[in-house]
Amino acid sequence: MSFVIGKGLVIQGELSGEGNVQLGAELEGKVNLNGTLVILEGARIQADIFATEIIVAGTVRGNLIALGKVELAATGRVVGSVRGKVLVVREGGRVNGRTIIGVPSSPTGELAELVDRVREEEARDLWRSH
């Protein structure tokens, strides 16, 4: 299944499930998707994102973890950690945070452990900066 969540919507909470999603809205919360998430140009996301693949053309504040590829379009902006098997950054795309590339494909159970590690690292970084 594929879903499009367009501009003009404001979502607070968790977006989770299976399928491919194109997100053009504002979202604050968490995303856990077994599929490809495309963050459209103009979208503003404040969330930790876990998906099979992630394509960013909008703005994300939060951590990205993909079992496969993370791609930033020329208009893509990420403030947070990025983890995945492959990272593609088009000319103009920006990441302000830690990148860890080459993460092996993992079963769902191991993804939860990886997520916990990212949160612990971010908490330690936040503590050190204050």
N, C-alpha and C positions, 0 to 999 in steps of 0.2 A: 504494500500500500504506500501511496505517496500523499503528503499533506502540504498545503501552503497556508501559512499563517501570515497574513498581510499587514501592511503598514496601518497605523492608526489604532492598533490594539495594544493594550498594556496588560501584561500577564505577570502575576505574582504567584510563585509557588513552584511546583515541580512538573516538568514535562518529561514523561517517560513512556516507553513502549517499544514496539517494533515497526519498522518502516522508514521511508525516507521523508525528511521534513525540510521545507524551505521556510525560513523564518525571517520575516521582514519587520516584525513588531519590536516593541520594547519588552524585555523579559528580565525579571529579577527573581532569582531562586536557584534552581538546579535543573540540569538536563541529563537524562540517562536514556540513551537511545541505541537500540540494536538496529543500526542502519546508518545512512549518510545524513548528516546535518549540514545544510547550506545556510549560512547567515548572510542574508542579502545586504547589498549596499544600502546604507541608511538605518539599518537595524542597530539597536543599542542593547547589548546584553550584559547583565551583571550576574554571572553564574559560573559555577564549576560545571564543565561539560564533559561527559563521557559518551563516546559514540564509536561506531566502527570506523567511519571516516568523517572528517570535519573540514569544511571549506568556509573560509571567512572572507567576506567582502565588506562587512560592516565593522562595528567596534565591539570588542569583548573585554570586560574586566572580570578575570577569573582564570582558573586553571583549565587547560584543555588536555584530555587524554584520549587518544585514538588507538584502536587496535591496529589500524592501518595507517593511512596517510592523513596528514594535516596540511592544508594548502591555504596560503594567504594570497588573495588577489591584490592587485595594485592599490586598492582602496581599503584593504584589510588592516585592522589594528588590533593587537592583543597586548593587554597589560596583565601578565601572569605567566605561570609556567606552562610549557608546551611539551608534551610527550607523545611519541608515536614511532611507528616503524620508519616513516619517511616524512620529511618536512620540505615543502616547496614554498618558496617565498618569491612571488613575482616582484619585478622592479616597482618600488614604491610601497610595498607591504612592510609593516613594522611589527616587531615583537620587543616588548620591554619586559624582560623576565628571563628565567632560566629555560633552556631548551635541552631536552634529553631525547636523542633520536636513536633508533635502532632497537626499540623495545620489542622483544619477540612476541608473536601472536600468543595470546593467553586465553585459557578458558575463563568463563565468567567469574568463577570463584576467586581466581587470582587477580582479576580486575579490582575487586573490592580491597584486596590487600594493597595494591598499587595506589589506589585512591587514598587509603589511610596514610601511606607514606608521604604522598604529596601534601596532604593537610598538615602532617607533623612538621615537614620541612618548612612550609609557609609560616606556621606558627612560630618556629624557631627564628626564622628570618625577621618576622615582625617584632619579636621580643628583642632581638639584637639591635634593631634600628631605633628603639626607644630608649 
